[in-house]
């Protein structure tokens, strides 16, 4: 997979809450690396980062971590697979 992406927008649904993030992304080998970004939830700032590792031609394994005090802790992992749309 080749990457020519300079900026992206990501929407995430987390525990019935949705947040939207815009920012830069860099390519490292066959992975997309999203630098730390923050959002406000219940009056608290939450910082997270993500890495989307290519998993074959049509999929990514996504790992998102959250910053707690001065360290990064696991957030969630998911597998995103491209699926073919049904013919109408």
PDB file with SEQRES, HELIX, SHEET and CRYST1 records, atoms N, CA, C and O in Angstrom:
SEQRES   1 A   88  UNK UNK UNK UNK UNK UNK UNK UNK UNK UNK UNK UNK UNK          
SEQRES   2 A   88  UNK UNK UNK UNK UNK UNK UNK UNK UNK UNK UNK UNK UNK          
SEQRES   3 A   88  UNK UNK UNK UNK UNK UNK UNK UNK UNK UNK UNK UNK UNK          
SEQRES   4 A   88  UNK UNK UNK UNK UNK UNK UNK UNK UNK UNK UNK UNK UNK          
SEQRES   5 A   88  UNK UNK UNK UNK UNK UNK UNK UNK UNK UNK UNK UNK UNK          
SEQRES   6 A   88  UNK UNK UNK UNK UNK UNK UNK UNK UNK UNK UNK UNK UNK          
SEQRES   7 A   88  UNK UNK UNK UNK UNK UNK UNK UNK UNK UNK                      
SHEET    1 AA1 6 UNK A   7  UNK A  14  0                                        
SHEET    2 AA1 6 UNK A  17  UNK A  28 -1                                        
SHEET    3 AA1 6 UNK A  31  UNK A  41 -1                                        
SHEET    4 AA1 6 UNK A  44  UNK A  54 -1                                        
SHEET    5 AA1 6 UNK A  59  UNK A  68 -1                                        
SHEET    6 AA1 6 UNK A  71  UNK A  81 -1                                        
CRYST1    1.000    1.000    1.000  90.00  90.00  90.00 P 1           1          
ATOM      1  N   UNK A   1       0.839  -1.177   0.000  1.00  0.00           N  
ATOM      2  CA  UNK A   1       0.000   0.000   0.000  1.00  0.00           C  
ATOM      3  C   UNK A   1       0.881   1.236   0.000  1.00  0.00           C  
ATOM      4  O   UNK A   1       1.852   1.310   0.753  1.00  0.00           O  
ATOM      5  N   UNK A   2       0.556   2.179  -0.817  1.00  0.00           N  
ATOM      6  CA  UNK A   2       1.279   3.437  -0.805  1.00  0.00           C  
ATOM      7  C   UNK A   2       0.426   4.507  -0.150  1.00  0.00           C  
ATOM      8  O   UNK A   2      -0.800   4.472  -0.251  1.00  0.00           O  
ATOM      9  N   UNK A   3       1.055   5.449   0.515  1.00  0.00           N  
ATOM     10  CA  UNK A   3       0.324   6.492   1.203  1.00  0.00           C  
ATOM     11  C   UNK A   3       0.733   7.846   0.656  1.00  0.00           C  
ATOM     12  O   UNK A   3       1.921   8.161   0.579  1.00  0.00           O  
ATOM     13  N   UNK A   4      -0.242   8.638   0.280  1.00  0.00           N  
ATOM     14  CA  UNK A   4       0.005   9.992  -0.137  1.00  0.00           C  
ATOM     15  C   UNK A   4      -0.870  10.938   0.653  1.00  0.00           C  
ATOM     16  O   UNK A   4      -1.199  12.024   0.177  1.00  0.00           O  
ATOM     17  N   UNK A   5      -1.244  10.546   1.833  1.00  0.00           N  
ATOM     18  CA  UNK A   5      -2.193  11.303   2.641  1.00  0.00           C  
ATOM     19  C   UNK A   5      -1.462  12.334   3.483  1.00  0.00           C  
ATOM     20  O   UNK A   5      -0.474  12.013   4.143  1.00  0.00           O  
ATOM     21  N   UNK A   6      -1.941  13.569   3.464  1.00  0.00           N  
ATOM     22  CA  UNK A   6      -1.337  14.618   4.280  1.00  0.00           C  
ATOM     23  C   UNK A   6      -2.245  15.022   5.433  1.00  0.00           C  
ATOM     24  O   UNK A   6      -1.759  15.397   6.500  1.00  0.00           O  
ATOM     25  N   UNK A   7      -3.546  14.951   5.234  1.00  0.00           N  
ATOM     26  CA  UNK A   7      -4.488  15.326   6.291  1.00  0.00           C  
ATOM     27  C   UNK A   7      -5.731  14.462   6.164  1.00  0.00           C  
ATOM     28  O   UNK A   7      -6.143  14.111   5.059  1.00  0.00           O  
ATOM     29  N   UNK A   8      -6.318  14.127   7.287  1.00  0.00           N  
ATOM     30  CA  UNK A   8      -7.499  13.271   7.280  1.00  0.00           C  
ATOM     31  C   UNK A   8      -8.493  13.737   8.333  1.00  0.00           C  
ATOM     32  O   UNK A   8      -8.170  14.529   9.219  1.00  0.00           O  
ATOM     33  N   UNK A   9      -9.700  13.228   8.211  1.00  0.00           N  
ATOM     34  CA  UNK A   9     -10.723  13.429   9.229  1.00  0.00           C  
ATOM     35  C   UNK A   9     -11.185  12.054   9.663  1.00  0.00           C  
ATOM     36  O   UNK A   9     -11.446  11.190   8.826  1.00  0.00           O  
ATOM     37  N   UNK A  10     -11.285  11.847  10.958  1.00  0.00           N  
ATOM     38  CA  UNK A  10     -11.667  10.547  11.503  1.00  0.00           C  
ATOM     39  C   UNK A  10     -12.854  10.736  12.436  1.00  0.00           C  
ATOM     40  O   UNK A  10     -12.847  11.628  13.285  1.00  0.00           O  
ATOM     41  N   UNK A  11     -13.867   9.903  12.281  1.00  0.00           N  
ATOM     42  CA  UNK A  11     -14.982   9.898  13.217  1.00  0.00           C  
ATOM     43  C   UNK A  11     -14.931   8.599  13.994  1.00  0.00           C  
ATOM     44  O   UNK A  11     -14.762   7.526  13.413  1.00  0.00           O  
ATOM     45  N   UNK A  12     -15.076   8.691  15.288  1.00  0.00           N  
ATOM     46  CA  UNK A  12     -15.029   7.512  16.151  1.00  0.00           C  
ATOM     47  C   UNK A  12     -16.256   7.505  17.051  1.00  0.00           C  
ATOM     48  O   UNK A  12     -16.627   8.523  17.634  1.00  0.00           O  
ATOM     49  N   UNK A  13     -16.870   6.347  17.148  1.00  0.00           N  
ATOM     50  CA  UNK A  13     -17.983   6.176  18.072  1.00  0.00           C  
ATOM     51  C   UNK A  13     -17.428   5.416  19.268  1.00  0.00           C  
ATOM     52  O   UNK A  13     -16.948   4.292  19.117  1.00  0.00           O  
ATOM     53  N   UNK A  14     -17.487   6.001  20.429  1.00  0.00           N  
ATOM     54  CA  UNK A  14     -16.915   5.390  21.619  1.00  0.00           C  
ATOM     55  C   UNK A  14     -17.941   5.468  22.736  1.00  0.00           C  
ATOM     56  O   UNK A  14     -18.333   6.554  23.162  1.00  0.00           O  
ATOM     57  N   UNK A  15     -18.368   4.311  23.200  1.00  0.00           N  
ATOM     58  CA  UNK A  15     -19.326   4.235  24.294  1.00  0.00           C  
ATOM     59  C   UNK A  15     -20.524   5.150  24.052  1.00  0.00           C  
ATOM     60  O   UNK A  15     -20.910   5.935  24.918  1.00  0.00           O  
ATOM     61  N   UNK A  16     -21.094   5.034  22.874  1.00  0.00           N  
ATOM     62  CA  UNK A  16     -22.268   5.809  22.465  1.00  0.00           C  
ATOM     63  C   UNK A  16     -22.004   7.299  22.310  1.00  0.00           C  
ATOM     64  O   UNK A  16     -22.936   8.078  22.112  1.00  0.00           O  
ATOM     65  N   UNK A  17     -20.746   7.699  22.399  1.00  0.00           N  
ATOM     66  CA  UNK A  17     -20.383   9.092  22.166  1.00  0.00           C  
ATOM     67  C   UNK A  17     -19.596   9.156  20.879  1.00  0.00           C  
ATOM     68  O   UNK A  17     -18.847   8.236  20.551  1.00  0.00           O  
ATOM     69  N   UNK A  18     -19.763  10.219  20.167  1.00  0.00           N  
ATOM     70  CA  UNK A  18     -19.058  10.364  18.901  1.00  0.00           C  
ATOM     71  C   UNK A  18     -18.147  11.579  18.973  1.00  0.00           C  
ATOM     72  O   UNK A  18     -18.556  12.642  19.438  1.00  0.00           O  
ATOM     73  N   UNK A  19     -16.924  11.421  18.516  1.00  0.00           N  
ATOM     74  CA  UNK A  19     -16.068  12.586  18.371  1.00  0.00           C  
ATOM     75  C   UNK A  19     -15.432  12.550  16.995  1.00  0.00           C  
ATOM     76  O   UNK A  19     -15.247  11.486  16.404  1.00  0.00           O  
ATOM     77  N   UNK A  20     -15.110  13.701  16.507  1.00  0.00           N  
ATOM     78  CA  UNK A  20     -14.581  13.879  15.166  1.00  0.00           C  
ATOM     79  C   UNK A  20     -13.235  14.572  15.302  1.00  0.00           C  
ATOM     80  O   UNK A  20     -13.103  15.541  16.050  1.00  0.00           O  
ATOM     81  N   UNK A  21     -12.254  14.088  14.593  1.00  0.00           N  
ATOM     82  CA  UNK A  21     -10.921  14.655  14.698  1.00  0.00           C  
ATOM     83  C   UNK A  21     -10.364  14.949  13.310  1.00  0.00           C  
ATOM     84  O   UNK A  21     -10.546  14.166  12.378  1.00  0.00           O  
ATOM     85  N   UNK A  22      -9.696  16.064  13.186  1.00  0.00           N  
ATOM     86  CA  UNK A  22      -9.006  16.416  11.943  1.00  0.00           C  
ATOM     87  C   UNK A  22      -7.543  16.663  12.267  1.00  0.00           C  
ATOM     88  O   UNK A  22      -7.211  17.184  13.333  1.00  0.00           O  
ATOM     89  N   UNK A  23      -6.675  16.289  11.346  1.00  0.00           N  
ATOM     90  CA  UNK A  23      -5.260  16.553  11.583  1.00  0.00           C  
ATOM     91  C   UNK A  23      -4.387  15.872  10.555  1.00  0.00           C  
ATOM     92  O   UNK A  23      -4.862  15.362   9.540  1.00  0.00           O  
ATOM     93  N   UNK A  24      -3.129  15.876  10.838  1.00  0.00           N  
ATOM     94  CA  UNK A  24      -2.160  15.292   9.922  1.00  0.00           C  
ATOM     95  C   UNK A  24      -1.960  13.815  10.238  1.00  0.00           C  
ATOM     96  O   UNK A  24      -2.300  13.332  11.318  1.00  0.00           O  
ATOM     97  N   UNK A  25      -1.407  13.132   9.278  1.00  0.00           N  
ATOM     98  CA  UNK A  25      -1.059  11.725   9.434  1.00  0.00           C  
ATOM     99  C   UNK A  25       0.230  11.494   8.668  1.00  0.00           C  
ATOM    100  O   UNK A  25       0.467  12.113   7.630  1.00  0.00           O  
ATOM    101  N   UNK A  26       1.053  10.609   9.179  1.00  0.00           N  
ATOM    102  CA  UNK A  26       2.292  10.294   8.469  1.00  0.00           C  
ATOM    103  C   UNK A  26       2.314   8.810   8.133  1.00  0.00           C  
ATOM    104  O   UNK A  26       1.679   7.998   8.806  1.00  0.00           O  
ATOM    105  N   UNK A  27       3.042   8.476   7.099  1.00  0.00           N  
ATOM    106  CA  UNK A  27       3.215   7.088   6.719  1.00  0.00           C  
ATOM    107  C   UNK A  27       4.535   6.568   7.249  1.00  0.00           C  
ATOM    108  O   UNK A  27       5.577   7.194   7.057  1.00  0.00           O  
ATOM    109  N   UNK A  28       4.494   5.432   7.912  1.00  0.00           N  
ATOM    110  CA  UNK A  28       5.710   4.763   8.381  1.00  0.00           C  
ATOM    111  C   UNK A  28       5.662   3.338   7.870  1.00  0.00           C  
ATOM    112  O   UNK A  28       4.980   2.493   8.451  1.00  0.00           O  
ATOM    113  N   UNK A  29       6.372   3.064   6.798  1.00  0.00           N  
ATOM    114  CA  UNK A  29       6.305   1.746   6.180  1.00  0.00           C  
ATOM    115  C   UNK A  29       4.903   1.506   5.662  1.00  0.00           C  
ATOM    116  O   UNK A  29       4.402   2.284   4.850  1.00  0.00           O  
ATOM    117  N   UNK A  30       4.261   0.441   6.119  1.00  0.00           N  
ATOM    118  CA  UNK A  30       2.892   0.157   5.669  1.00  0.00           C  
ATOM    119  C   UNK A  30       1.870   0.504   6.755  1.00  0.00           C  
ATOM    120  O   UNK A  30       0.845  -0.165   6.889  1.00  0.00           O  
ATOM    121  N   UNK A  31       2.158   1.555   7.526  1.00  0.00           N  
ATOM    122  CA  UNK A  31       1.237   2.004   8.577  1.00  0.00           C  
ATOM    123  C   UNK A  31       0.946   3.495   8.430  1.00  0.00           C  
ATOM    124  O   UNK A  31       1.775   4.256   7.930  1.00  0.00           O  
ATOM    125  N   UNK A  32      -0.230   3.895   8.867  1.00  0.00           N  
ATOM    126  CA  UNK A  32      -0.587   5.299   9.016  1.00  0.00           C  
ATOM    127  C   UNK A  32      -0.462   5.623  10.500  1.00  0.00           C  
ATOM    128  O   UNK A  32      -1.007   4.910  11.341  1.00  0.00           O  
ATOM    129  N   UNK A  33       0.256   6.697  10.821  1.00  0.00           N  
ATOM    130  CA  UNK A  33       0.477   7.062  12.211  1.00  0.00           C  
ATOM    131  C   UNK A  33      -0.131   8.437  12.463  1.00  0.00           C  
ATOM    132  O   UNK A  33       0.273   9.433  11.863  1.00  0.00           O  
ATOM    133  N   UNK A  34      -1.108   8.469  13.362  1.00  0.00           N  
ATOM    134  CA  UNK A  34      -1.781   9.709  13.730  1.00  0.00           C  
ATOM    135  C   UNK A  34      -1.141  10.225  15.013  1.00  0.00           C  
ATOM    136  O   UNK A  34      -1.129   9.512  16.017  1.00  0.00           O  
ATOM    137  N   UNK A  35      -0.610  11.445  15.007  1.00  0.00           N  
ATOM    138  CA  UNK A  35       0.046  11.977  16.200  1.00  0.00           C  
ATOM    139  C   UNK A  35      -0.972  12.266  17.306  1.00  0.00           C  
ATOM    140  O   UNK A  35      -2.176  12.274  17.051  1.00  0.00           O  
ATOM    141  N   UNK A  36      -0.500  12.501  18.518  1.00  0.00           N  
ATOM    142  CA  UNK A  36      -1.423  12.809  19.608  1.00  0.00           C  
ATOM    143  C   UNK A  36      -2.355  13.968  19.257  1.00  0.00           C  
ATOM    144  O   UNK A  36      -1.950  14.960  18.651  1.00  0.00           O  
ATOM    145  N   UNK A  37      -3.595  13.809  19.653  1.00  0.00           N  
ATOM    146  CA  UNK A  37      -4.629  14.818  19.432  1.00  0.00           C  
ATOM    147  C   UNK A  37      -5.516  14.829  20.671  1.00  0.00           C  
ATOM    148  O   UNK A  37      -5.576  13.838  21.399  1.00  0.00           O  
ATOM    149  N   UNK A  38      -6.197  15.929  20.912  1.00  0.00           N  
ATOM    150  CA  UNK A  38      -7.020  16.046  22.114  1.00  0.00           C  
ATOM    151  C   UNK A  38      -8.453  16.423  21.779  1.00  0.00           C  
ATOM    152  O   UNK A  38      -8.733  17.027  20.744  1.00  0.00           O  
ATOM    153  N   UNK A  39      -9.351  16.052  22.679  1.00  0.00           N  
ATOM    154  CA  UNK A  39     -10.743  16.476  22.609  1.00  0.00           C  
ATOM    155  C   UNK A  39     -11.238  16.715  24.029  1.00  0.00           C  
ATOM    156  O   UNK A  39     -10.639  16.245  24.996  1.00  0.00           O  
ATOM    157  N   UNK A  40     -12.333  17.448  24.140  1.00  0.00           N  
ATOM    158  CA  UNK A  40     -12.901  17.786  25.441  1.00  0.00           C  
ATOM    159  C   UNK A  40     -14.112  16.908  25.703  1.00  0.00           C  
ATOM    160  O   UNK A  40     -15.018  16.832  24.873  1.00  0.00           O  
ATOM    161  N   UNK A  41     -14.131  16.238  26.867  1.00  0.00           N  
ATOM    162  CA  UNK A  41     -15.244  15.384  27.243  1.00  0.00           C  
ATOM    163  C   UNK A  41     -15.542  15.606  28.725  1.00  0.00           C  
ATOM    164  O   UNK A  41     -14.677  15.414  29.579  1.00  0.00           O  
ATOM    165  N   UNK A  42     -16.775  16.009  29.015  1.00  0.00           N  
ATOM    166  CA  UNK A  42     -17.207  16.253  30.403  1.00  0.00           C  
ATOM    167  C   UNK A  42     -16.258  17.204  31.135  1.00  0.00           C  
ATOM    168  O   UNK A  42     -15.926  16.991  32.300  1.00  0.00           O  
ATOM    169  N   UNK A  43     -15.835  18.241  30.443  1.00  0.00           N  
ATOM    170  CA  UNK A  43     -14.966  19.240  31.048  1.00  0.00           C  
ATOM    171  C   UNK A  43     -13.510  18.831  31.186  1.00  0.00           C  
ATOM    172  O   UNK A  43     -12.702  19.604  31.699  1.00  0.00           O  
ATOM    173  N   UNK A  44     -13.160  17.636  30.741  1.00  0.00           N  
ATOM    174  CA  UNK A  44     -11.786  17.136  30.828  1.00  0.00           C  
ATOM    175  C   UNK A  44     -11.193  16.995  29.427  1.00  0.00           C  
ATOM    176  O   UNK A  44     -11.883  16.587  28.492  1.00  0.00           O  
ATOM    177  N   UNK A  45      -9.935  17.328  29.291  1.00  0.00           N  
ATOM    178  CA  UNK A  45      -9.245  17.127  28.017  1.00  0.00           C  
ATOM    179  C   UNK A  45      -8.698  15.707  27.969  1.00  0.00           C  
ATOM    180  O   UNK A  45      -8.019  15.259  28.893  1.00  0.00           O  
ATOM    181  N   UNK A  46      -9.004  15.003  26.878  1.00  0.00           N  
ATOM    182  CA  UNK A  46      -8.518  13.634  26.674  1.00  0.00           C  
ATOM    183  C   UNK A  46      -7.587  13.640  25.466  1.00  0.00           C  
ATOM    184  O   UNK A  46      -7.950  14.145  24.404  1.00  0.00           O  
ATOM    185  N   UNK A  47      -6.387  13.079  25.625  1.00  0.00           N  
ATOM    186  CA  UNK A  47      -5.417  13.012  24.533  1.00  0.00           C  
ATOM    187  C   UNK A  47      -5.268  11.560  24.094  1.00  0.00           C  
ATOM    188  O   UNK A  47      -5.174  10.653  24.920  1.00  0.00           O  
ATOM    189  N   UNK A  48      -5.249  11.359  22.792  1.00  0.00           N  
ATOM    190  CA  UNK A  48      -5.150  10.011  22.231  1.00  0.00           C  
ATOM    191  C   UNK A  48      -4.248  10.031  21.002  1.00  0.00           C  
ATOM    192  O   UNK A  48      -3.957  11.091  20.447  1.00  0.00           O  
ATOM    193  N   UNK A  49      -3.813   8.849  20.587  1.00  0.00           N  
ATOM    194  CA  UNK A  49      -3.046   8.686  19.351  1.00  0.00           C  
ATOM    195  C   UNK A  49      -3.430   7.335  18.751  1.00  0.00           C  
ATOM    196  O   UNK A  49      -3.932   6.453  19.447  1.00  0.00           O  
ATOM    197  N   UNK A  50      -3.188   7.188  17.448  1.00  0.00           N  
ATOM    198  CA  UNK A  50      -3.604   5.969  16.760  1.00  0.00           C  
ATOM    199  C   UNK A  50      -2.575   5.542  15.736  1.00  0.00           C  
ATOM    200  O   UNK A  50      -1.842   6.360  15.181  1.00  0.00           O  
ATOM    201  N   UNK A  51      -2.539   4.244  15.500  1.00  0.00           N  
ATOM    202  CA  UNK A  51      -1.682   3.662  14.455  1.00  0.00           C  
ATOM    203  C   UNK A  51      -2.536   2.679  13.669  1.00  0.00           C  
ATOM    204  O   UNK A  51      -3.121   1.761  14.243  1.00  0.00           O  
ATOM    205  N   UNK A  52      -2.606   2.871  12.367  1.00  0.00           N  
ATOM    206  CA  UNK A  52      -3.371   1.987  11.476  1.00  0.00           C  
ATOM    207  C   UNK A  52      -2.365   1.183  10.672  1.00  0.00           C  
ATOM    208  O   UNK A  52      -1.736   1.703   9.750  1.00  0.00           O  
ATOM    209  N   UNK A  53      -2.217  -0.073  11.020  1.00  0.00           N  
ATOM    210  CA  UNK A  53      -1.256  -0.968  10.373  1.00  0.00           C  
ATOM    211  C   UNK A  53      -1.953  -1.725   9.241  1.00  0.00           C  
ATOM    212  O   UNK A  53      -2.997  -2.340   9.456  1.00  0.00           O  
ATOM    213  N   UNK A  54      -1.380  -1.682   8.040  1.00  0.00           N  
ATOM    214  CA  UNK A  54      -1.960  -2.432   6.928  1.00  0.00           C  
ATOM    215  C   UNK A  54      -2.012  -3.913   7.274  1.00  0.00           C  
ATOM    216  O   UNK A  54      -1.067  -4.470   7.834  1.00  0.00           O  
ATOM    217  N   UNK A  55      -3.137  -4.541   6.930  1.00  0.00           N  
ATOM    218  CA  UNK A  55      -3.332  -5.980   7.164  1.00  0.00           C  
ATOM    219  C   UNK A  55      -3.836  -6.574   5.849  1.00  0.00           C  
ATOM    220  O   UNK A  55      -5.024  -6.858   5.694  1.00  0.00           O  
ATOM    221  N   UNK A  56      -2.921  -6.752   4.919  1.00  0.00           N  
ATOM    222  CA  UNK A  56      -3.308  -7.213   3.588  1.00  0.00           C  
ATOM    223  C   UNK A  56      -3.631  -6.038   2.691  1.00  0.00           C  
ATOM    224  O   UNK A  56      -3.324  -4.891   3.016  1.00  0.00           O  
ATOM    225  N   UNK A  57      -4.257  -6.329   1.552  1.00  0.00           N  
ATOM    226  CA  UNK A  57      -4.560  -5.292   0.558  1.00  0.00           C  
ATOM    227  C   UNK A  57      -5.768  -4.438   0.916  1.00  0.00           C  
ATOM    228  O   UNK A  57      -5.848  -3.282   0.499  1.00  0.00           O  
ATOM    229  N   UNK A  58      -6.709  -4.985   1.679  1.00  0.00           N  
ATOM    230  CA  UNK A  58      -7.985  -4.306   1.895  1.00  0.00           C  
ATOM    231  C   UNK A  58      -8.354  -4.128   3.359  1.00  0.00           C  
ATOM    232  O   UNK A  58      -9.539  -4.075   3.685  1.00  0.00           O  
ATOM    233  N   UNK A  59      -7.371  -4.035   4.251  1.00  0.00           N  
ATOM    234  CA  UNK A  59      -7.721  -3.937   5.669  1.00  0.00           C  
ATOM    235  C   UNK A  59      -6.631  -3.228   6.472  1.00  0.00           C  
ATOM    236  O   UNK A  59      -5.484  -3.108   6.041  1.00  0.00           O  
ATOM    237  N   UNK A  60      -7.033  -2.766   7.650  1.00  0.00           N  
ATOM    238  CA  UNK A  60      -6.121  -2.176   8.620  1.00  0.00           C  
ATOM    239  C   UNK A  60      -6.429  -2.731   9.999  1.00  0.00           C  
ATOM    240  O   UNK A  60      -7.586  -3.004  10.318  1.00  0.00           O  
ATOM    241  N   UNK A  61      -5.401  -2.900  10.817  1.00  0.00           N  
ATOM    242  CA  UNK A  61      -5.563  -3.161  12.239  1.00  0.00           C  
ATOM    243  C   UNK A  61      -5.256  -1.846  12.934  1.00  0.00           C  
ATOM    244  O   UNK A  61      -4.171  -1.285  12.775  1.00  0.00           O  
ATOM    245  N   UNK A  62      -6.214  -1.361  13.702  1.00  0.00           N  
ATOM    246  CA  UNK A  62      -6.111  -0.047  14.326  1.00  0.00           C  
ATOM    247  C   UNK A  62      -5.881  -0.204  15.828  1.00  0.00           C  
ATOM    248  O   UNK A  62      -6.597  -0.947  16.500  1.00  0.00           O  
ATOM    249  N   UNK A  63      -4.883   0.499  16.344  1.00  0.00           N  
ATOM    250  CA  UNK A  63      -4.608   0.527  17.781  1.00  0.00           C  
ATOM    251  C   UNK A  63      -4.657   1.989  18.212  1.00  0.00           C  
ATOM    252  O   UNK A  63      -3.938   2.830  17.673  1.00  0.00           O  
ATOM    253  N   UNK A  64      -5.514   2.283  19.191  1.00  0.00           N  
ATOM    254  CA  UNK A  64      -5.631   3.636  19.733  1.00  0.00           C  
ATOM    255  C   UNK A  64      -5.265   3.607  21.209  1.00  0.00           C  
ATOM    256  O   UNK A  64      -5.720   2.744  21.960  1.00  0.00           O  
ATOM    257  N   UNK A  65      -4.442   4.556  21.606  1.00  0.00           N  
ATOM    258  CA  UNK A  65      -4.000   4.661  22.995  1.00  0.00           C  
ATOM    259  C   UNK A  65      -4.425   6.022  23.556  1.00  0.00           C  
ATOM    260  O   UNK A  65      -4.575   6.996  22.818  1.00  0.00           O  
ATOM    261  N   UNK A  66      -4.612   6.062  24.872  1.00  0.00           N  
ATOM    262  CA  UNK A  66      -4.971   7.300  25.550  1.00  0.00           C  
ATOM    263  C   UNK A  66      -3.874   7.671  26.540  1.00  0.00           C  
ATOM    264  O   UNK A  66      -3.243   6.805  27.146  1.00  0.00           O  
ATOM    265  N   UNK A  67      -3.661   8.976  26.689  1.00  0.00           N  
ATOM    266  CA  UNK A  67      -2.640   9.438  27.625  1.00  0.00           C  
ATOM    267  C   UNK A  67      -3.267   9.617  29.005  1.00  0.00           C  
ATOM    268  O   UNK A  67      -4.250  10.340  29.167  1.00  0.00           O  
ATOM    269  N   UNK A  68      -2.686   8.948  29.987  1.00  0.00           N  
ATOM    270  CA  UNK A  68      -3.106   9.065  31.378  1.00  0.00           C  
ATOM    271  C   UNK A  68      -1.900   9.557  32.147  1.00  0.00           C  
ATOM    272  O   UNK A  68      -0.893   8.860  32.272  1.00  0.00           O  
ATOM    273  N   UNK A  69      -2.019  10.766  32.659  1.00  0.00           N  
ATOM    274  CA  UNK A  69      -0.895  11.453  33.293  1.00  0.00           C  
ATOM    275  C   UNK A  69       0.240  11.512  32.284  1.00  0.00           C  
ATOM    276  O   UNK A  69       0.085  12.142  31.238  1.00  0.00           O  
ATOM    277  N   UNK A  70       1.363  10.887  32.553  1.00  0.00           N  
ATOM    278  CA  UNK A  70       2.517  10.978  31.649  1.00  0.00           C  
ATOM    279  C   UNK A  70       2.762   9.725  30.828  1.00  0.00           C  
ATOM    280  O   UNK A  70       3.816   9.594  30.207  1.00  0.00           O  
ATOM    281  N   UNK A  71       1.801   8.793  30.812  1.00  0.00           N  
ATOM    282  CA  UNK A  71       2.052   7.551  30.069  1.00  0.00           C  
ATOM    283  C   UNK A  71       0.885   7.238  29.141  1.00  0.00           C  
ATOM    284  O   UNK A  71      -0.221   7.749  29.314  1.00  0.00           O  
ATOM    285  N   UNK A  72       1.154   6.387  28.150  1.00  0.00           N  
ATOM    286  CA  UNK A  72       0.140   5.947  27.187  1.00  0.00           C  
ATOM    287  C   UNK A  72      -0.414   4.604  27.621  1.00  0.00           C  
ATOM    288  O   UNK A  72       0.342   3.690  27.951  1.00  0.00           O  
ATOM    289  N   UNK A  73      -1.739   4.482  27.620  1.00  0.00           N  
ATOM    290  CA  UNK A  73      -2.393   3.233  28.020  1.00  0.00           C  
ATOM    291  C   UNK A  73      -3.278   2.743  26.873  1.00  0.00           C  
ATOM    292  O   UNK A  73      -3.761   3.545  26.073  1.00  0.00           O  
ATOM    293  N   UNK A  74      -3.491   1.425  26.792  1.00  0.00           N  
ATOM    294  CA  UNK A  74      -4.347   0.895  25.723  1.00  0.00           C  
ATOM    295  C   UNK A  74      -5.747   1.500  25.782  1.00  0.00           C  
ATOM    296  O   UNK A  74      -6.324   1.671  26.855  1.00  0.00           O  
ATOM    297  N   UNK A  75      -6.268   1.815  24.620  1.00  0.00           N  
ATOM    298  CA  UNK A  75      -7.631   2.322  24.503  1.00  0.00           C  
ATOM    299  C   UNK A  75      -8.496   1.251  23.882  1.00  0.00           C  
ATOM    300  O   UNK A  75      -9.264   0.577  24.569  1.00  0.00           O  
ATOM    301  N   UNK A  76      -8.368   1.101  22.577  1.00  0.00           N  
ATOM    302  CA  UNK A  76      -9.115   0.052  21.893  1.00  0.00           C  
ATOM    303  C   UNK A  76      -8.360  -0.394  20.653  1.00  0.00           C  
ATOM    304  O   UNK A  76      -7.515   0.322  20.117  1.00  0.00           O  
ATOM    305  N   UNK A  77      -8.692  -1.599  20.217  1.00  0.00           N  
ATOM    306  CA  UNK A  77      -8.143  -2.174  18.990  1.00  0.00           C  
ATOM    307  C   UNK A  77      -9.321  -2.573  18.124  1.00  0.00           C  
ATOM    308  O   UNK A  77     -10.348  -3.025  18.631  1.00  0.00           O  
ATOM    309  N   UNK A  78      -9.173  -2.408  16.823  1.00  0.00           N  
ATOM    310  CA  UNK A  78     -10.207  -2.881  15.909  1.00  0.00           C  
ATOM    311  C   UNK A  78      -9.610  -3.225  14.570  1.00  0.00           C  
ATOM    312  O   UNK A  78      -8.538  -2.742  14.206  1.00  0.00           O  
ATOM    313  N   UNK A  79     -10.307  -4.059  13.847  1.00  0.00           N  
ATOM    314  CA  UNK A  79      -9.893  -4.476  12.506  1.00  0.00           C  
ATOM    315  C   UNK A  79     -10.864  -3.848  11.531  1.00  0.00           C  
ATOM    316  O   UNK A  79     -12.072  -4.057  11.642  1.00  0.00           O  
ATOM    317  N   UNK A  80     -10.361  -3.082  10.576  1.00  0.00           N  
ATOM    318  CA  UNK A  80     -11.217  -2.444   9.570  1.00  0.00           C  
ATOM    319  C   UNK A  80     -10.959  -3.135   8.241  1.00  0.00           C  
ATOM    320  O   UNK A  80      -9.834  -3.157   7.743  1.00  0.00           O  
ATOM    321  N   UNK A  81     -12.023  -3.701   7.674  1.00  0.00           N  
ATOM    322  CA  UNK A  81     -11.942  -4.452   6.439  1.00  0.00           C  
ATOM    323  C   UNK A  81     -12.803  -3.797   5.374  1.00  0.00           C  
ATOM    324  O   UNK A  81     -13.969  -3.492   5.625  1.00  0.00           O  
ATOM    325  N   UNK A  82     -12.254  -3.577   4.199  1.00  0.00           N  
ATOM    326  CA  UNK A  82     -13.032  -3.056   3.094  1.00  0.00           C  
ATOM    327  C   UNK A  82     -13.963  -4.173   2.620  1.00  0.00           C  
ATOM    328  O   UNK A  82     -13.531  -5.306   2.413  1.00  0.00           O  
ATOM    329  N   UNK A  83     -15.233  -3.841   2.453  1.00  0.00           N  
ATOM    330  CA  UNK A  83     -16.185  -4.822   1.946  1.00  0.00           C  
ATOM    331  C   UNK A  83     -16.784  -4.292   0.655  1.00  0.00           C  
ATOM    332  O   UNK A  83     -16.954  -3.087   0.473  1.00  0.00           O  
ATOM    333  N   UNK A  84     -17.092  -5.198  -0.213  1.00  0.00           N  
ATOM    334  CA  UNK A  84     -17.681  -4.831  -1.487  1.00  0.00           C  
ATOM    335  C   UNK A  84     -19.157  -4.525  -1.279  1.00  0.00           C  
ATOM    336  O   UNK A  84     -19.857  -5.262  -0.583  1.00  0.00           O  
ATOM    337  N   UNK A  85     -19.625  -3.450  -1.876  1.00  0.00           N  
ATOM    338  CA  UNK A  85     -21.047  -3.126  -1.737  1.00  0.00           C  
ATOM    339  C   UNK A  85     -21.873  -4.087  -2.593  1.00  0.00           C  
ATOM    340  O   UNK A  85     -21.419  -4.566  -3.632  1.00  0.00           O  
ATOM    341  N   UNK A  86     -23.070  -4.352  -2.140  1.00  0.00           N  
ATOM    342  CA  UNK A  86     -23.979  -5.238  -2.870  1.00  0.00           C  
ATOM    343  C   UNK A  86     -24.435  -4.551  -4.150  1.00  0.00           C  
ATOM    344  O   UNK A  86     -24.692  -3.347  -4.160  1.00  0.00           O  
ATOM    345  N   UNK A  87     -24.533  -5.317  -5.225  1.00  0.00           N  
ATOM    346  CA  UNK A  87     -25.029  -4.757  -6.484  1.00  0.00           C  
ATOM    347  C   UNK A  87     -26.519  -4.530  -6.370  1.00  0.00           C  
ATOM    348  O   UNK A  87     -27.243  -5.335  -5.783  1.00  0.00           O  
ATOM    349  N   UNK A  88     -26.961  -3.444  -6.927  1.00  0.00           N  
ATOM    350  CA  UNK A  88     -28.396  -3.107  -6.876  1.00  0.00           C  
ATOM    351  C   UNK A  88     -29.029  -3.370  -8.211  1.00  0.00           C  
ATOM    352  O   UNK A  88     -30.229  -3.152  -8.378  1.00  0.00           O  
TER     353      UNK A  88                                                      
END                                                                             
